Amino acid sequence: MNSTMRKLIQKAEEYYLFVSVKPPIVMERGKGMFLYDVAGKRYLDFIGGWAVNCLGHCYPAITRALKCQAGKLINASPSLYNRPQIEFAELLVKQTCMDKVFFLSTGAEANEGAIKLARKYGSKHKNGAYEIITTRNSFHGRTLATMAATGKEQWKTLFAPGMPGFVHVDFNDLRAVKQNMTEQTIAVMIEPVQGEGGAVPASMDYIRGLRKLCDEKGILLIFDEIQTGYGRTGKFFAYQYFGVEPDIMTLGKGIGGGFPLAALLAKDKFCVFEKGEQGGTYTGQPLAMSVGLAVLKEMLDRNISAHVEKMGFYLKSKLEILENKGLIENSRGLGLLQAFDLKKSTGEEVLKKALKKGLILNSPRPQTIRLIPPLIVEKKHIDEMISILATTLPGGLL
Ligand SMILES: Cc1ncc(COP(=O)(O)O)c(C=O)c1O
């Protein structure tokens, strides 16, 4: 470790509030698929800020939009419209099966909005029904309501008392949803591919069955597409892959290409907020809106989803080779949201070894490695990742 890095890490330990163990590295800049630390070392980025930097690092159109908007208007007021907000809203809504959008800053906030909207619909049209069925191993955010929605056993008692109104069932188990529906149920909320849960896709029958069930009972189907949206699965939205339209959809991560931005979208019938019931200081903030607009235009112009589909197949074929050699197990996922299991719970060790060799990976569970690179990834990056990864696996020198 060089002396600049050592000093910065010491300061971080002294002043930065502890929430998680981080490697002793300080990042300074990024370009495309790569990050560079303060010592100038290059890292191939296969987590993209946790599935956020869809266009890679410092993508010119994003930097341009930020510079240009910063010189015009950084913040107006959430009580006033601004030009990029309206242009972005129109372009985004037109890409979806939804009628309206509301912009926020983080995925958790967007999901809070979805939960509020569902509860409001329940109070207006379903005799006060408020319960939302979500799934085990799901992830919906870190606010108190979205923690309660998340299907992590250990979160049920963390920061108790938790928010009531959520029922957790096994993912991909339609019967369990049916069995847990009551007079109080107002919605089913799922990730079409569980992201933090380890890139586990829903089955076609499950998603289609959920749609049918929700229609029969007159309750809402909410898709949390914060990780699966914006081309990640090889379709612009994962609901298109399943051929099923949700009633409410949330977006985050890729929508801002690295800038804090999220969205709550709904069909007209479910847009039931009344005056003053939803808001926030940074909702529809001009800088975020101009970035969002630039990201979306770029994603569409470059037809990123088609590229993701191709690269997803390529990545899958490479993981299959490692799996056939017995080095990894259960490779799975859709598009560029893929994961595999290790033979043992050695995720942290694999991460450390890879980092030393200039590769950034993610291990959402001790035995699982998840691959969520920027969507601009090319074959040569996948080849480089696989050859480094192989050296971190026991017996994996190719
Ligand atoms: C599916 C899903 N929903 C919600 C969130 C929360 O988003 P944020 O961290 O922006 O609040 C995440 C973040 O990982 C996610 O993957």
The ligand as an ORCA input file, in Angstrom:
! r2SCAN-3c Opt
* xyz 0 1
  C     -34.261     -5.079     -6.226
  C     -33.823     -3.925     -5.376
  N     -34.737     -3.132     -4.828
  C     -34.389     -2.065     -4.082
  C     -33.071     -1.767     -3.841
  C     -32.715     -0.568     -3.010
  O     -32.184      0.451     -3.798
  P     -31.345      1.639     -3.126
  O     -30.112      1.013     -2.545
  O     -31.050      2.580     -4.250
  O     -32.205      2.245     -2.085
  C     -32.074     -2.584     -4.388
  C     -30.655     -2.309     -4.122
  O     -29.798     -3.170     -4.201
  C     -32.456     -3.689     -5.178
  O     -31.547     -4.509     -5.733
*
